[in-house]
Amino acid sequence: MIEFISIVVLTFALALVVLGAVTMWLERGRGRFQGVALTLVGLLVGVGYAFLGSRFSLALFNRLIVRVDLPALMATAFTYTTGVLSGASLAVGLFLWVTGRFRQRVERAAVAFIVVGVLVALAATFIAVVLSTP
């Protein structure tokens, strides 16, 4: 059960960071500030949860609060999520192509969302690996 909760919490944090970055990119003025707030909350949640399962938690609390190998768990979660999304995307793309509803041009926002999502996922995985190495 702790593995499921860990995946939910860290995926939630990742989604907040990605959505915050997209909001900062697309919005102006007050909307941009909301994007910054989303990103900071996502980073705070992700880093805080990663801290609870890291060696720094041992130094501060004399025990691991989250007893899960977070880097391995998130690598598995990213692998499964990528596999499911890839398979579903292929099926939806084939359906849209066959029905003639596939657009010829990809929106910049969609491309930016995917690129930012991948970069944040890689950064989150790197941070979790660094924090969990003894």
C-alpha positions as CSV (number, residue, x, y, z in Angstrom):
1,M,0.0,0.0,0.0
2,I,2.9,2.4,0.7
3,E,4.1,1.9,-2.8
4,F,0.7,3.0,-4.2
5,I,0.6,6.1,-1.9
6,S,4.2,7.0,-2.9
7,I,3.3,6.8,-6.6
8,V,0.2,8.9,-6.0
9,V,2.0,11.6,-4.0
10,L,5.0,11.9,-6.3
11,T,2.9,11.8,-9.5
12,F,0.7,14.5,-7.9
13,A,3.8,16.6,-7.3
14,L,5.1,16.1,-10.8
15,A,1.7,17.1,-12.3
16,L,1.7,20.3,-10.2
17,V,5.2,21.2,-11.5
18,V,4.3,20.5,-15.1
19,L,1.0,22.3,-14.9
20,G,2.7,25.2,-13.2
21,A,5.3,25.5,-15.9
22,V,2.7,25.4,-18.6
23,T,0.7,28.0,-16.8
24,M,3.7,30.3,-16.5
25,W,4.4,29.9,-20.2
26,L,0.9,30.5,-21.4
27,E,-0.4,33.2,-18.9
28,R,0.4,36.8,-18.3
29,G,0.4,38.8,-15.1
30,R,-1.5,37.2,-12.2
31,G,-1.9,33.9,-14.1
32,R,1.9,33.7,-14.3
33,F,2.1,34.1,-10.5
34,Q,-0.3,31.2,-10.1
35,G,1.9,29.1,-12.3
36,V,4.9,29.9,-10.0
37,A,2.8,29.0,-7.0
38,L,1.7,25.6,-8.5
39,T,5.3,24.8,-9.4
40,L,6.6,25.7,-5.9
41,V,3.9,23.6,-4.2
42,G,4.7,20.7,-6.5
43,L,8.4,21.0,-5.7
44,L,7.8,21.3,-2.0
45,V,5.6,18.2,-2.0
46,G,8.0,16.1,-4.1
47,V,11.2,17.1,-2.3
48,G,9.5,16.7,1.1
49,Y,8.3,13.2,0.3
50,A,11.6,12.2,-1.2
51,F,13.3,13.6,2.0
52,L,11.2,11.2,4.2
53,G,12.6,8.2,2.3
54,S,16.2,9.4,2.1
55,R,19.3,9.1,4.1
56,F,18.7,12.6,5.4
57,S,15.6,11.3,7.2
58,L,17.9,8.8,9.0
59,A,20.1,11.6,10.2
60,L,17.3,13.8,11.4
61,F,14.8,11.2,12.8
62,N,17.1,8.1,13.2
63,R,14.8,6.1,11.0
64,L,13.2,6.2,7.5
65,I,9.7,7.6,7.6
66,V,8.9,6.2,4.2
67,R,10.4,2.7,3.8
68,V,10.3,2.4,0.1
69,D,13.1,2.5,-2.5
70,L,11.7,5.6,-4.1
71,P,14.0,5.8,-7.1
72,A,13.3,2.2,-8.1
73,L,9.6,2.7,-7.4
74,M,9.4,5.9,-9.5
75,A,11.4,4.3,-12.3
76,T,8.9,1.4,-12.4
77,A,6.0,3.8,-12.2
78,F,7.4,6.0,-15.1
79,T,8.0,2.9,-17.2
80,Y,4.5,1.5,-16.7
81,T,2.9,4.9,-17.2
82,T,5.0,5.5,-20.4
83,G,4.0,2.1,-21.7
84,V,0.3,2.6,-21.0
85,L,0.3,6.1,-22.4
86,S,2.2,5.0,-25.5
87,G,-0.2,2.1,-26.2
88,A,-3.2,4.3,-25.7
89,S,-1.7,7.1,-27.8
90,L,-1.0,4.7,-30.6
91,A,-4.6,3.4,-30.5
92,V,-6.1,6.9,-30.4
93,G,-3.8,8.1,-33.1
94,L,-4.7,5.2,-35.3
95,F,-8.4,5.8,-34.6
96,L,-8.1,9.5,-35.5
97,W,-6.2,8.8,-38.6
98,V,-8.6,6.1,-39.9
99,T,-11.6,8.4,-39.2
100,G,-9.9,11.4,-40.8
101,R,-10.0,13.5,-37.6
102,F,-6.2,13.7,-37.1
103,R,-4.9,17.3,-37.4
104,Q,-2.0,17.9,-39.6
105,R,-0.4,20.4,-37.2
106,V,0.6,19.8,-33.6
107,E,-0.1,22.7,-31.3
108,R,2.9,24.3,-29.6
109,A,1.3,24.0,-26.2
110,A,1.0,20.2,-26.6
111,V,4.6,19.9,-27.6
112,A,5.7,22.1,-24.7
113,F,3.6,20.2,-22.2
114,I,5.2,16.9,-23.3
115,V,8.8,18.3,-23.3
116,V,8.4,20.0,-19.9
117,G,6.7,16.8,-18.5
118,V,9.6,14.6,-19.6
119,L,12.2,17.1,-18.3
120,V,10.5,17.3,-14.9
121,A,10.2,13.6,-14.7
122,L,13.9,13.2,-15.4
123,A,14.8,15.9,-12.9
124,A,12.5,14.3,-10.2
125,T,14.1,10.9,-10.8
126,F,17.6,12.3,-10.6
127,I,16.8,14.1,-7.4
128,A,15.3,11.0,-5.9
129,V,18.4,9.0,-6.9
130,V,20.7,11.5,-5.4
131,L,18.8,11.8,-2.1
132,S,18.5,8.0,-1.7
133,T,22.1,7.1,-2.4
134,P,24.0,6.3,0.8
